[in-house]
Amino acid sequence: VTENCAHNRMARMLAPMGCAHRLADSPAAPGQEGRMLELALENLRSRTFFGLTEEYERSVRLINARLAADLRGNPLSSVRLPTPRAERLRAYPISSEAKAIIGRLSGVDVALYEEAKREFERLLVRYGVRQTATGRRRAGEIY
């Protein structure tokens, strides 16, 4: 069975299987997408931390809460990485044809990402990371 390693790349990396698994019984093989998603979610949930690019600030706050750290005090915290801001984000229209192709080639990744967003929100609640309407923290809140 030959496969394109770009299809469902996030799930392949988290499952973990990469491109090494080309056997018919591999979780990456056609018909095994459910198993690949299950393995990827299991691995994601076992991580000490994960964040979401579009939730950069809350991701930093979550890692601080999760690891009892303060990344603001880290010398590397002065390095400014490009991060998406709500005012710079805009939706790009995607045709139904393009959505169908994405679903066909990366459907497991789409499902994994949707579940990762739900898990991220659960972790924010679990570790007491909140966000006010202004994005400022409340008194006594973990940064």
Buried (B, 14 or more C-beta within 10 A) or exposed (E): EEBEEEBBBBBBEBBEBEEEBEEEEBBBBEEBBEBBBBBBBEBBEEEEEBBBEEBBEBBBBBBBBBEEBEEEEEEEEEEEEEEEEEEEEEEEEEEEEEEEEEEEBBBBBBBBEEBBEEBBBEBBEEBEBEBEEEEEBEEEBBE
